[in-house]
């Protein structure tokens, strides 16, 4: 009975995920979404209109022509990690057949989603924070393909500044030249922005936070787009 109930529940849930879906899954590498995650949810669920004033729009475009690798810089607590995790969640939800809260989305098929986020150690197993970070990053480098989606958050921070910068530079360069997969890299190493002048498939986005008359305005990238 329990297995039957689970099967019926799945048959009921999965078709309904597609009812409001407006995204397309293609065989290419393009990843583009428009309108914010939260704003779309607010409109769909008919939340109070006053709530939507504090919701920010977040769009993204990654492709062979628009750039495969996005380097995101900005101050602490500006939303870099939230932005890149949002993209990974949207891709995962879309490929499961789920509705995603975006006005429009075109997402190329991803064979795997790789993430390297957070800072933690496994001292019980004899692994420091840096060792865990490098082990997870090595797994990405060795297993990612051009169809993968890679999300990197502050890679290289587990060691000294210059060693970390060297590692972050080499990892980004390898992904851009060898793997060539869709990658989001949030970092405090502003030196990495120089890579966009060397490789055409790397682009920069900068998160800026402004405050005017006591109100927080949305963070924007270098092109003035909301993030």
N, C-alpha and C positions, 0 to 999 in steps of 0.2 A: 504493500500500500504506500509506503514511504517513497519508493522508487517511482511508482506511478504518479504520485502527487508531485514529485520533483519534475518529472517529464511533462506533465500537464502545465506546471508553472512556467517551465521554459518555453513551451509552445505558446503560452499566453503572453510572456514578456517580450520575447525577441521580435515578433511582428510589430508590436506597438512601438518599439524603439525606432522603427523606420517611418512612422507616420509623419513626424515633423521634420524628418531629415532632409536637408537641402545640399548636402555635400556630395562630391563625386570622388570615387576612388579610381585612379588611373594606373597604368603600368609605368608611367614616367616618374621623374624625380621632383616634379614641381610640388611645392608646399605653400599654399596661399590661403589665408583666412581673412575675412573682413568683418568688422564690427566686434565689439568686445564680448568677452565671455559672460560677464555678469549682466551687462545691459540687456543682452538677448534673453537671459533667464528672467530678468525682472519683467520684460515685456510679455514673455510667454506665460508667466504665472500671475500676471496682473498684480504685481507688488505695488504698494503706494508710490505715487509718482515722486514724492519727495525723496524716496530712497535712491532713485536712479540718478539724482544729482551728484551723488558721491561715487558713482561707478565710472570707471575709465575705459575708454576704448583701446583695444590692443589688436593691431593687425600685424601680419607677417607675410613675407614673400621670400622663399628660397627656391632657386632653380638654377639650371645651367647658365641661363642668361643673366639672372638677377644676383647670382653668387651662391655658392654652396655653403660657405662657412661664414657665420655671423659672429663677430667679436663684439661683446657688449660690455662697455665700461660705465662706471658711475659710482657715486658715493654709497656708503653702507645704508641699508634700509631703504633703498630707492626703488626696489621692486625687481631687480635683475633676476634673482632666483625664482620669484613668482612667475615672471614672464616666461622663462625657459621651461619651467615645469608645466605651465599651462599648455604650451605647445605640445609637449610630450603626451599629456593627458588627452588633448584633442585628437591626436593621431591614433592613440590607442582606442579611444571611444569610437572613432569613425570606422576603424577596421573591424571592430566587433559588431558593426551594423547599427550602432547606436546613433541617435540624434545628438548633434553637438551644438552648443549655444553660439552659433555664428550666423551672420546674415548670409554669407556665401563662403564655400570652401572648396578648394580643389587640392586633393592630397594624393601624391604618388604613393604607390604601394611600398610599405616598409617591411623588410623581412625580419628585422629586429629593432628594438629600441634599447640603446645603451645609455646608462646614466652614471655619472661620477659626481655625486653631490654630498655635502655634509662632511663633518670631520669626526672620526671615531677611531678608536684603537681596539686591538684584540690582544691585550697584554697577557691574557691567560694562555694564548697560543704563541706568545713571544713575538707579536707583531705590533710595532709602533704605529702611530697615526700616519706617518709618512710611508711606512711599508704597506699599510692597507691601501693608501691612496695610489701608490705606484703599482701594486698588484692589480687593482681594479682597472687602472688606466692601461696596463699592459694587456689585460683581457680584451679591452676595447680595440686596441691597436691590432691585435692578432686575429680578431674574429669579425670585425666590422667589414661590411661590403659597401659597394656604391649604392645599394638599395637601403642601407640602414639609416636610422636617425640617431645621432649622437648628441647627448646633452652633458656638457662639462661645466662644473661650477667651481671656480677658484682652484684649478689644478696647479700644484706647485707651491702651495702655501704651507706645506708641512715641513719645509726646510728653509735654509737661508734665502734671503731676497734674490741674490744673483743666481744661485743654483736653481731656485724655483722659476725665475724668469727664463733661464736657459732651457729648462725642461718644458715649460709652457710653450716657448717659441718652437722647439723641435717637434713637439707633439702636434701643434697646429699646422706647422709646415708639412709634416708627414701626412696628416689627414687631407690637406688641401692638394697635395701633389700626387700621393700614392693611392689613397682610398677614394677620395673625391665624393664623399657622402655628405648629406645634409647635416650640418653641425651648428649647434648653438653653444658659444663659449662665453660665460660670464666671468670677468676677471678684473682685478685691480691693477694689473700690469699694463699701464698705458703704452708701454713700449711696443706691445703687440699690435697696436694700430698701424704701425709702419708696414706690417705684412700686406696690407691692402694695396700698398704702392708697388709691391713686388709681384704679387699674385692676383690675377684678375678675378678669380673666383672667391676672394675674401672681401667682405665688406664690414664696415664699422657702424655701430649704433651706440650713441652715448645717452645715458639717462641723466637728465637734469631735473632738479627739484626747485620749484619757485614758490615763494609765499608772498601774497599781496593782500594788504589790509586784513591780515590775520587769517586768511583762508588759504588752504593748500590747493595749488593748481596741479593739473596732471603732469607727470613727468613726460619729457619730450626727447626725441632723438635729434641728431644733428640736422635732419631735414624738417624739423618742426612738427613731426607726427607724434601723436599721443602714444605713450607706452604704458 
